[in-house]
Amino acid sequence: MTSESARRGEPVSLAAALTSFTDLWSPRIVTAVNDYDVRVAKVEGEHVWHVHDHTDEFFLVLEGELTIALREPAGERTVVLPKGSVYTVPRGTEHKPSAPGGAAILLFEPTGTLTVGDRHDEVPAHVDATTGHDLD
């Protein structure tokens, strides 16, 4: 589902969307583009190591700073995304987002994609394993 404003063909304020909820690691769907959801989320602390086998995962940092640990064939590395930065995790790459100081992010993912991917470590209580929640 997308936000009611988007369904009515009206602009969606990302700032207003972010103030409409407080849950961490629990994305809200603000609109859809073709078969993709556009989601916003508030994040703090660590997510979970996970893999999306069939899709890339796009991140845009709206506020704060996001760190993404990656396990790649050449070894582990970390990318740091300050406010205004974008990064795409390639499909099949194990990754673990974190935001020690908190952040707000925007994601593009195919509709129905679980936040914990196709394969993942045990999901901690603070992470919402969801395909996204309606904004309204």
Stockholm file with secondary structure:
# STOCKHOLM 1.0

chainA/1-136         MTSESARRGEPVSLAAALTSFTDLWSPRIVTAVNDYDVRVAKVEGEHVWHVHDHTDEFFLVLEGELTIALREPAGERTVVLPKGSVYTVPRGTEHKPSAPGGAAILLFEPTGTLTVGDRHDEVPAHVDATTGHDLD
#=GR chainA/1-136 SS CCCHHHHTTCCCCHHHHHHTCCCBSCCEEEEEETTEEEEEEEEEEECCCEECSSCCEEEEEEEEEEEEEEEETTEEEEEEEETTCEEEECTTCEEEEEEEEEEEEEEEEETTCCTTCSEESCCCTTSCCCSCEECC
#=GC SS_cons         CCCHHHHTTCCCCHHHHHHTCCCBSCCEEEEEETTEEEEEEEEEEECCCEECSSCCEEEEEEEEEEEEEEEETTEEEEEEEETTCEEEECTTCEEEEEEEEEEEEEEEEETTCCTTCSEESCCCTTSCCCSCEECC
//
